[in-house]
């Protein structure tokens, strides 16, 4: 009896140890099953987590606190269609040949497997909400990539409200409106509502949910309550160096003459409306994240949040995108989920948007990832945010028939127009982070120009 009692106690001890080991193994094997891929249109780093002193974005700030905030993420072309077509195919804009908002993806995609299509091939249920590719027209989409596609427009009530055109009608897009109605009278509110419904629905497949919010893209329309967050006197436009002029006429696009006529009132109105739209978009992100929490899927969903490119808010006296400056090419980028090796940290690892596709494919262990992708996976940085990645990044832009090319490393940004025939630009990234002083013509920096020129034309 005594021996039997001892054996029984020993057996119970082993079972207890086994149970503990099983629990630990279960926790160790936690992994991301789903993907939430959020793209905000024309979003620059006007976010609290990026240190903006005025703009209120509590939900995106909380997302950054859950994961990794990347400070040096760079698009390959600072325009909507070229950028999105590039990062959703993993190919540079020179390879896709999409370098404006007119060329449709369907005209070039052929047998390429887009990022959402690869997820679908790997058994994920894929849904596109709002603006993922450029607009909702079929020719600008990859229909093979989605199980469902939805686009939305504002209600009639949401089209009403106080507002005006800040250029007296010269630039048709340059409007703001403090709209009547609530969030769901705007397209982004309806997008968030559909995303919440999708997340909370039962399904037998993992999901790849792509949510494309239209704001803060122009026209700057949001419910009035978001405009009320920003008194005009708090919306201070940037101060340019006295007498500053762009190095070349083509450094900036053609609307500079219109922006040169902006009054202080119009600059402040522009900022207020952009800030309002940023906070409106943030509120919609919050609804989607809350749905993940309430459905118990926050712990098994990998979240990528990004702006599709950068945006100028008066820097260089420019109020748009389409440049090769830091403000045009750099955008906010946040990753959260089990794949993130640390939470609430920032990373200065540089990467390009063509790297997004192979990174997601590696993190989710997708089969048959195309071997022709031009990006490189930075999954190792997501697992360990202290790691470096690219030593330089590149981007291009178009000015009519002319191409501008940029390469940036830790110390310098270098730009060539028409392979240098139409000029070049060099900016010191430490001493001149907003890039107002072109050093390319200074003999003191001739060696730097030659080194950066060689770097510009090296293969990725």
C-alpha positions as CSV (number, residue, x, y, z in Angstrom):
1,X,0.0,0.0,0.0
2,X,2.8,2.4,1.0
3,X,4.6,1.8,-2.4
4,X,1.3,2.2,-4.3
5,X,0.7,5.5,-2.6
6,X,4.2,6.7,-3.4
7,X,3.7,5.6,-7.1
8,X,0.4,7.4,-7.2
9,X,1.9,10.7,-5.9
10,X,4.8,10.4,-8.3
11,X,2.3,9.8,-11.2
12,X,0.3,12.9,-10.2
13,X,3.6,14.9,-10.0
14,X,4.5,13.8,-13.6
15,X,1.0,14.7,-14.8
16,X,1.3,18.1,-13.2
17,X,4.7,18.7,-14.8
18,X,3.3,17.5,-18.1
19,X,0.4,19.9,-17.8
20,X,2.7,22.8,-17.1
21,X,4.9,21.8,-20.0
22,X,1.9,21.6,-22.3
23,X,0.8,25.1,-21.2
24,X,4.2,26.5,-21.8
25,X,4.4,24.8,-25.2
26,X,1.0,26.2,-26.1
27,X,2.1,29.8,-25.2
28,X,5.4,29.3,-27.1
29,X,3.6,28.4,-30.2
30,X,1.3,31.5,-30.3
31,X,1.5,32.8,-33.8
32,X,-0.3,35.2,-36.2
33,X,-3.0,33.4,-38.1
34,X,-4.8,36.4,-39.8
35,X,-3.6,39.6,-41.4
36,X,-5.2,43.1,-41.0
37,X,-3.6,45.3,-43.7
38,X,-4.6,49.0,-43.2
39,X,-3.6,51.7,-45.8
40,X,-4.4,55.4,-45.1
41,X,-4.4,57.6,-48.2
42,X,-1.9,60.5,-48.3
43,X,-1.0,60.1,-44.7
44,X,2.2,61.7,-43.5
45,X,3.6,61.5,-40.0
46,X,0.9,63.6,-38.5
47,X,0.4,61.2,-35.7
48,X,0.9,61.5,-31.9
49,X,3.2,58.4,-31.8
50,X,5.5,60.1,-34.3
51,X,5.7,63.2,-32.1
52,X,3.2,65.5,-33.7
53,X,2.4,68.1,-31.1
54,X,-1.2,68.9,-32.3
55,X,-2.9,66.0,-34.1
56,X,-4.9,63.7,-32.0
57,X,-4.6,60.0,-33.0
58,X,-5.1,58.0,-29.9
59,X,-6.0,54.7,-31.6
60,X,-3.0,54.6,-33.9
61,X,-0.8,55.6,-31.0
62,X,-2.2,52.6,-29.0
63,X,-1.4,50.4,-32.0
64,X,2.2,51.6,-32.0
65,X,2.3,50.8,-28.3
66,X,1.4,47.2,-29.1
67,X,4.1,46.8,-31.7
68,X,6.9,48.4,-33.7
69,X,6.9,51.9,-35.1
70,X,9.2,52.2,-38.1
71,X,10.7,55.6,-38.6
72,X,12.4,55.0,-42.0
73,X,9.9,53.4,-44.2
74,X,10.0,54.7,-47.8
75,X,7.6,54.4,-50.7
76,X,9.1,53.9,-54.2
77,X,6.9,56.5,-55.9
78,X,5.1,59.3,-54.0
79,X,1.8,59.0,-56.0
80,X,-1.2,56.7,-55.1
81,X,-1.4,54.4,-58.2
82,X,2.3,53.9,-58.7
83,X,3.0,53.3,-55.0
84,X,0.1,50.8,-54.5
85,X,0.7,48.9,-57.7
86,X,4.3,48.6,-56.7
87,X,4.0,47.4,-53.1
88,X,1.1,45.1,-53.9
89,X,3.1,43.4,-56.6
90,X,6.5,43.6,-54.9
91,X,7.9,45.2,-58.1
92,X,9.5,48.7,-58.6
93,X,7.5,51.3,-60.5
94,X,10.1,51.1,-63.3
95,X,9.3,47.4,-63.6
96,X,5.5,47.8,-63.4
97,X,5.8,50.8,-65.7
98,X,2.9,52.4,-63.7
99,X,4.1,55.9,-63.0
100,X,0.9,57.9,-62.9
101,X,-2.7,57.6,-61.8
102,X,-4.0,56.7,-65.2
103,X,-2.3,53.4,-66.2
104,X,-4.5,50.6,-64.9
105,X,-3.0,47.6,-63.1
106,X,-4.8,45.1,-65.4
107,X,-2.9,46.4,-68.4
108,X,0.4,45.2,-67.0
109,X,-0.1,42.5,-64.4
110,X,-0.3,39.5,-66.7
111,X,0.8,36.4,-64.8
112,X,2.2,38.2,-61.8
113,X,0.8,37.0,-58.5
114,X,-0.2,40.0,-56.4
115,X,0.2,40.0,-52.6
116,X,-3.6,39.4,-51.9
117,X,-3.7,36.8,-54.7
118,X,-0.9,34.8,-52.9
119,X,-2.8,34.9,-49.7
120,X,-5.9,33.6,-51.5
121,X,-3.9,30.8,-53.1
122,X,-2.7,29.9,-49.6
123,X,-6.2,29.4,-48.3
124,X,-6.9,32.8,-46.7
125,X,-10.3,34.4,-47.1
126,X,-9.4,37.8,-48.7
127,X,-11.5,40.9,-48.5
128,X,-10.8,44.4,-50.0
129,X,-12.5,47.4,-48.3
130,X,-12.2,50.9,-49.7
131,X,-9.1,52.1,-51.5
132,X,-6.5,49.3,-51.7
133,X,-5.5,49.5,-55.3
134,X,-6.1,52.9,-57.0
135,X,-9.9,53.4,-56.7
136,X,-12.6,50.8,-57.1
137,X,-12.7,50.4,-60.9
138,X,-12.0,46.9,-62.0
139,X,-9.2,47.8,-64.4
140,X,-7.2,49.2,-61.4
141,X,-7.6,46.1,-59.3
142,X,-6.5,42.5,-59.3
143,X,-9.8,40.6,-59.3
144,X,-8.0,37.3,-58.8
145,X,-6.8,38.4,-55.4
146,X,-10.1,38.8,-53.6
147,X,-13.0,36.8,-52.4
148,X,-15.0,40.0,-51.8
149,X,-14.5,43.7,-52.8
150,X,-16.4,46.6,-51.4
151,X,-16.3,50.3,-52.0
152,X,-18.4,53.1,-50.4
153,X,-19.5,56.7,-50.9
154,X,-20.7,59.4,-48.6
155,X,-24.5,59.7,-48.0
156,X,-26.4,62.7,-49.2
157,X,-26.3,64.1,-45.6
158,X,-22.6,63.6,-45.5
159,X,-22.1,65.7,-48.6
160,X,-23.6,68.8,-46.8
161,X,-21.8,71.2,-44.4
162,X,-19.7,74.3,-44.2
163,X,-16.7,74.4,-46.4
164,X,-14.8,76.1,-49.3
165,X,-12.2,75.8,-51.9
166,X,-8.9,77.3,-50.6
167,X,-7.7,78.3,-54.1
168,X,-10.9,80.0,-55.3
169,X,-11.5,77.0,-57.6
170,X,-8.1,77.0,-59.3
171,X,-7.3,73.5,-57.9
172,X,-10.6,71.6,-57.9
173,X,-9.4,69.1,-55.2
174,X,-8.3,71.7,-52.7
175,X,-11.6,71.8,-50.7
176,X,-12.5,71.3,-47.1
177,X,-15.9,70.6,-45.6
178,X,-17.0,70.2,-42.0
179,X,-19.7,67.7,-42.9
180,X,-23.1,67.1,-41.4
181,X,-24.1,63.7,-40.1
182,X,-22.0,61.1,-38.3
183,X,-19.0,58.9,-39.2
184,X,-21.2,56.5,-41.1
185,X,-22.3,59.3,-43.4
186,X,-18.8,59.2,-44.8
187,X,-17.1,56.4,-46.9
188,X,-14.5,55.7,-44.3
189,X,-17.1,55.2,-41.6
190,X,-18.9,52.7,-43.8
191,X,-15.6,50.9,-44.5
192,X,-15.0,50.6,-40.8
193,X,-18.5,49.3,-40.2
194,X,-18.1,46.6,-42.8
195,X,-14.7,45.7,-41.4
196,X,-16.2,45.2,-38.0
197,X,-18.9,43.0,-39.4
198,X,-16.3,40.9,-41.2
199,X,-14.0,40.5,-38.2
200,X,-16.9,39.4,-35.9
201,X,-18.4,36.9,-38.4
202,X,-17.7,33.2,-38.1
203,X,-15.5,31.6,-40.7
204,X,-13.5,28.5,-41.2
205,X,-10.5,30.1,-42.9
206,X,-7.8,32.6,-41.7
207,X,-8.3,36.0,-43.3
208,X,-6.4,38.7,-45.1
209,X,-8.5,41.8,-44.6
210,X,-7.3,44.9,-46.5
211,X,-8.8,48.1,-45.2
212,X,-8.2,51.2,-47.4
213,X,-9.2,54.4,-45.7
214,X,-9.6,57.4,-48.0
215,X,-8.6,60.0,-45.5
216,X,-6.7,62.2,-45.0
217,X,-6.7,62.4,-48.8
218,X,-8.4,65.4,-50.4
219,X,-11.1,66.7,-50.6
220,X,-10.7,67.2,-46.9
221,X,-14.1,66.2,-45.7
222,X,-14.9,64.8,-42.2
223,X,-17.7,65.2,-39.7
224,X,-17.7,68.6,-38.1
225,X,-16.8,67.2,-34.6
226,X,-13.3,66.4,-36.0
227,X,-12.8,70.0,-37.2
228,X,-13.9,71.2,-33.8
229,X,-10.8,69.5,-32.3
230,X,-8.5,72.1,-34.1
231,X,-8.9,75.8,-33.6
232,X,-7.2,77.7,-36.4
233,X,-4.8,79.4,-34.0
234,X,-3.3,76.0,-33.1
235,X,-2.6,75.1,-36.7
236,X,0.8,76.8,-37.3
237,X,2.2,76.4,-40.8
238,X,6.0,75.7,-41.1
239,X,8.4,78.6,-41.4
240,X,10.6,78.4,-44.5
241,X,14.2,79.7,-44.6
242,X,14.2,83.3,-45.7
243,X,14.3,83.6,-49.5
244,X,14.1,79.9,-50.1
245,X,13.4,78.8,-53.7
246,X,13.4,75.2,-55.1
247,X,16.6,74.2,-56.8
248,X,14.9,73.7,-60.1
249,X,11.5,74.4,-61.5
250,X,10.9,70.7,-61.8
251,X,11.9,69.9,-58.2
252,X,8.2,70.5,-57.3
253,X,5.2,69.9,-59.6
254,X,3.4,72.7,-61.5
255,X,1.0,74.0,-58.9
256,X,3.6,76.0,-56.9
257,X,2.3,79.3,-58.3
258,X,-1.1,78.6,-56.8
259,X,0.4,77.7,-53.4
260,X,2.6,80.8,-53.5
261,X,-0.7,82.8,-53.3
262,X,-1.8,81.1,-50.1
263,X,-2.6,83.5,-47.3
264,X,-1.9,82.6,-43.6
265,X,-5.6,82.0,-43.2
266,X,-5.6,79.4,-46.1
267,X,-2.5,77.7,-44.8
268,X,-4.1,77.3,-41.4
269,X,-7.4,76.1,-43.0
270,X,-5.5,73.5,-45.0
271,X,-3.7,72.2,-41.8
272,X,-6.9,72.2,-39.8
273,X,-8.8,70.2,-42.5
274,X,-5.9,67.7,-42.9
275,X,-5.7,67.3,-39.1
276,X,-9.4,66.8,-38.9
277,X,-9.4,64.1,-41.6
278,X,-6.4,62.4,-39.8
279,X,-8.4,62.2,-36.5
280,X,-11.5,61.0,-38.4
281,X,-9.4,58.2,-40.0
282,X,-7.9,57.4,-36.6
283,X,-11.3,56.9,-35.1
284,X,-12.2,54.4,-37.8
285,X,-9.0,52.5,-37.1
286,X,-10.0,52.4,-33.5
287,X,-13.3,50.7,-34.4
288,X,-11.6,48.0,-36.3
289,X,-9.0,47.3,-33.6
290,X,-11.8,47.2,-31.0
291,X,-13.6,44.5,-33.1
292,X,-10.4,42.4,-33.0
293,X,-10.3,42.8,-29.3
294,X,-13.9,41.9,-28.7
295,X,-13.8,38.9,-31.0
296,X,-10.7,37.5,-29.3
297,X,-8.6,37.8,-32.5
298,X,-6.2,40.5,-31.5
299,X,-3.7,37.9,-30.3
300,X,-3.6,36.0,-33.5
301,X,-3.7,38.8,-36.1
302,X,-0.7,40.4,-37.7
303,X,-1.5,44.1,-38.3
304,X,0.3,46.3,-40.8
305,X,-0.7,50.0,-40.8
306,X,0.8,52.4,-43.3
307,X,0.4,55.5,-45.3
308,X,0.7,54.8,-49.1
309,X,3.4,57.6,-49.4
310,X,4.3,60.8,-47.7
311,X,2.8,64.3,-48.0
312,X,4.0,67.9,-47.6
313,X,2.1,70.3,-45.3
314,X,3.7,73.5,-46.3
315,X,7.3,72.3,-46.2
316,X,9.0,73.7,-49.3
317,X,5.8,75.8,-49.7
318,X,4.3,72.6,-51.1
319,X,0.9,71.2,-50.1
320,X,0.7,67.8,-51.7
321,X,2.8,64.7,-52.6
322,X,4.7,63.9,-55.9
323,X,8.2,64.8,-54.6
324,X,11.5,63.1,-53.9
325,X,12.0,64.9,-50.6
326,X,11.8,63.2,-47.2
327,X,8.3,64.6,-46.7
328,X,7.2,63.0,-50.0
329,X,8.8,59.6,-49.8
330,X,8.7,58.8,-46.0
331,X,5.4,57.6,-44.5
332,X,4.2,56.2,-41.2
333,X,4.5,52.4,-40.8
334,X,3.5,50.3,-37.8
335,X,3.5,46.5,-37.3
336,X,1.8,44.7,-34.4
337,X,1.1,41.1,-33.7
338,X,2.7,37.9,-32.4
339,X,5.4,38.3,-35.1
340,X,6.6,41.6,-33.5
341,X,9.6,40.6,-31.3
342,X,9.1,43.6,-29.0
343,X,6.2,45.8,-28.2
344,X,6.1,49.6,-27.9
345,X,9.4,50.1,-29.6
346,X,10.7,52.2,-32.5
347,X,13.0,51.0,-35.3
348,X,15.3,53.1,-37.5
349,X,15.8,50.2,-39.9
350,X,15.4,51.5,-43.5
351,X,13.3,49.6,-46.0
352,X,11.3,50.3,-49.2
353,X,7.7,49.5,-49.8
354,X,8.6,46.8,-52.3
355,X,9.8,44.9,-49.3
356,X,6.3,44.6,-47.8
357,X,5.1,41.7,-49.9
358,X,8.0,39.3,-49.3
359,X,8.0,40.2,-45.6
360,X,4.3,39.3,-45.2
361,X,4.9,36.1,-47.2
362,X,7.7,35.1,-44.9
363,X,6.0,35.9,-41.7
364,X,2.8,34.0,-42.6
365,X,4.9,31.2,-44.2
366,X,3.1,31.4,-47.5
367,X,3.8,28.7,-50.1
368,X,4.9,29.5,-53.7
369,X,6.0,33.1,-53.1
370,X,7.1,34.3,-56.5
371,X,10.9,34.3,-57.0
372,X,10.8,37.4,-59.2
373,X,9.8,39.8,-56.4
374,X,12.2,42.8,-56.3
375,X,11.7,43.5,-52.7
376,X,13.5,41.8,-49.8
377,X,11.9,40.5,-46.6
378,X,12.5,42.5,-43.4
379,X,10.9,39.8,-41.3
380,X,14.1,39.6,-39.3
381,X,13.7,43.2,-38.2
382,X,10.1,42.6,-37.1
383,X,11.3,39.7,-35.0
384,X,14.2,41.9,-33.6
385,X,13.6,45.6,-34.2
386,X,17.2,46.5,-33.1
387,X,18.5,44.9,-36.4
388,X,19.4,47.1,-39.4
389,X,18.1,46.3,-42.8
390,X,18.8,48.3,-46.0
391,X,21.8,50.7,-46.1
392,X,20.0,52.9,-48.6
393,X,16.6,53.3,-50.2
394,X,15.5,54.5,-53.6
395,X,12.5,56.2,-55.3
396,X,11.6,57.8,-58.6
397,X,9.1,60.4,-59.8
398,X,8.0,61.7,-63.1
399,X,7.8,65.2,-64.5
400,X,6.2,64.8,-67.9
401,X,8.7,62.8,-70.0
402,X,11.5,63.3,-67.4
403,X,12.4,60.9,-64.6
404,X,13.8,62.0,-61.2
405,X,15.7,59.4,-59.2
406,X,16.6,59.5,-55.5
407,X,18.8,57.5,-53.3
408,X,19.1,58.0,-49.5
409,X,21.4,56.6,-46.9
410,X,21.9,57.5,-43.3
411,X,23.9,60.6,-44.1
412,X,22.7,61.9,-47.5
413,X,19.8,62.2,-49.9
414,X,20.8,62.5,-53.6
415,X,18.5,63.3,-56.5
416,X,19.2,63.3,-60.3
417,X,16.9,64.7,-62.9
418,X,17.0,63.1,-66.3
419,X,20.2,61.2,-65.3
420,X,21.8,64.5,-64.2
421,X,21.2,66.3,-67.5
422,X,18.5,68.5,-65.8
423,X,20.3,68.9,-62.5
424,X,21.0,67.2,-59.3
425,X,20.4,67.8,-55.6
426,X,22.3,66.7,-52.4
427,X,21.0,67.1,-48.8
428,X,22.7,66.6,-45.5
429,X,20.3,64.4,-43.5
430,X,21.7,65.3,-40.1
431,X,22.2,69.0,-40.5
432,X,19.3,69.7,-42.9
433,X,16.6,67.1,-42.2
434,X,13.8,69.0,-44.0
435,X,16.2,69.5,-47.0
436,X,16.3,73.1,-47.8
437,X,19.9,73.5,-48.7
438,X,21.1,71.8,-52.0
439,X,24.8,71.1,-51.7
440,X,25.2,69.4,-55.1
441,X,26.9,72.4,-56.7
442,X,29.3,73.1,-53.8
443,X,32.9,71.9,-54.7
444,X,33.4,70.8,-51.1
445,X,30.9,68.0,-51.6
446,X,32.0,66.9,-55.1
447,X,33.3,63.5,-53.8
448,X,30.0,62.9,-52.0
449,X,28.1,63.6,-55.1
450,X,30.2,61.1,-57.1
451,X,29.7,58.4,-54.4
452,X,26.0,59.0,-54.2
453,X,25.7,59.0,-58.0
454,X,27.4,55.5,-58.1
455,X,25.0,54.3,-55.4
456,X,22.0,55.6,-57.2
457,X,22.5,53.3,-60.2
458,X,23.6,50.2,-58.3
459,X,21.2,47.2,-58.2
460,X,19.0,46.8,-55.2
